[in-house]
Amino acid sequence: MSSSSSFPRKRESSSKKSLGPRVRGDDGKDTAFPADPLTGLSTRVFYDARLRESILAAKTSGRLVAVVFLDLDGLKVINHTFGHAMGDLLLQQVAQRLTACVNSHGVLSRLGGDEFLIFQEIGGRAEAETLGHNIIQSLHAPFTCEDEELHVSTHVGMSVYPKDGERIETLLRNA
């Protein structure tokens, strides 16, 4: 009797968490952070780690860092009307659209529920205004989920390092 044929093989991926982005620590080692299971976006822990790095770099480079907080309006109604599966599809599409708004010097994270965080290194006020405009425009067009046309609006708040704060907590509160 063959030992491999009598027992089912354990699937390796079933016991592992989905790992998202990595950050290189002061010790030179990479730390992997779990990704949001619904959207695949980074989580708040990764966001904070990368924002901390960006602020340190901005102190020496003189660049600015825009911190954006987004809260979707209308997701609760969609969940109650069409079901949570439809709301999940909507959140995935929102994540895709927001990803297109963030350049290589930024990070998009999902806090949970209908809240998202973005930060992006910017050169000045015009870039901050463009980022905010692009975010609002990306969410203005209707979403199509399972042949339903869905509309959401959003509250967007933005703060800029160092003018609006020098600590992550202060920047998020002021966003």
Residue pairs with C-beta under 8 A, 6 or more apart in sequence:
17 34
18 34
18 35
18 37
18 40
19 32
19 33
19 34
19 35
20 32
20 33
20 34
20 35
20 36
20 40
20 41
20 42
20 43
20 46
21 32
21 33
21 35
21 42
21 46
21 50
22 30
22 31
22 32
22 33
23 30
23 31
23 33
23 46
23 49
23 50
23 53
24 30
24 31
25 31
31 49
33 42
33 43
33 45
33 46
33 49
34 43
35 41
35 42
35 43
36 42
36 43
36 109
36 110
36 112
38 88
38 91
38 92
38 110
39 91
39 92
39 95
39 110
40 95
41 95
41 99
41 108
41 109
41 110
41 116
42 50
42 107
42 108
42 109
42 110
43 109
43 110
44 109
44 111
44 117
46 107
46 109
47 107
47 109
47 117
47 119
48 168
50 107
50 119
51 65
51 67
51 107
51 119
51 168
51 171
52 168
54 65
54 105
54 119
54 121
55 65
55 161
55 166
55 168
57 63
57 121
58 64
58 65
58 121
58 161
58 162
59 162
63 121
63 122
63 123
64 121
64 122
64 123
64 124
64 128
64 160
64 161
64 162
64 163
65 119
65 120
65 121
65 122
65 160
65 161
65 171
66 118
66 119
66 120
66 121
66 122
66 127
66 128
66 131
66 158
66 159
66 160
66 161
67 117
67 118
67 119
67 158
67 159
67 160
67 161
67 164
67 171
67 172
67 174
67 175
68 117
68 118
68 119
68 120
68 131
68 132
68 135
68 156
68 157
68 158
68 175
69 115
69 116
69 117
69 156
69 157
69 158
69 172
69 175
70 98
70 115
70 116
70 117
70 118
70 135
70 154
70 155
70 156
71 114
71 115
71 154
71 155
72 94
72 114
72 115
72 116
72 139
72 152
72 153
72 154
73 152
73 153
73 154
73 155
74 150
74 151
74 152
74 153
75 87
75 90
75 91
75 113
75 114
75 152
76 114
78 86
78 87
78 90
78 150
78 152
79 86
79 87
82 145
82 146
82 148
82 150
86 145
86 146
86 148
86 150
89 145
89 146
90 143
90 145
90 150
90 152
91 110
91 114
93 143
93 145
94 116
94 139
94 143
94 152
95 108
95 110
95 116
97 138
97 139
98 108
98 116
98 118
98 135
98 138
98 139
99 108
100 138
101 108
101 118
101 131
101 134
101 135
101 138
102 108
102 118
102 120
103 120
105 120
105 121
106 118
106 119
106 120
106 121
107 117
107 118
107 119
107 120
108 116
108 117
108 118
109 116
109 117
109 118
110 116
110 117
111 117
117 172
118 131
118 135
120 127
120 131
122 128
122 131
122 160
125 160
128 158
128 160
131 158
132 156
132 158
135 154
135 156
136 154
136 156
139 152
139 153
139 154
142 149
142 150
142 151
143 149
143 150
143 151
143 152
144 150
157 174
157 175
158 175
159 165
159 170
159 171
159 172
159 174
159 175
161 171
164 170
164 171
164 174
164 175
165 171
165 173
165 174
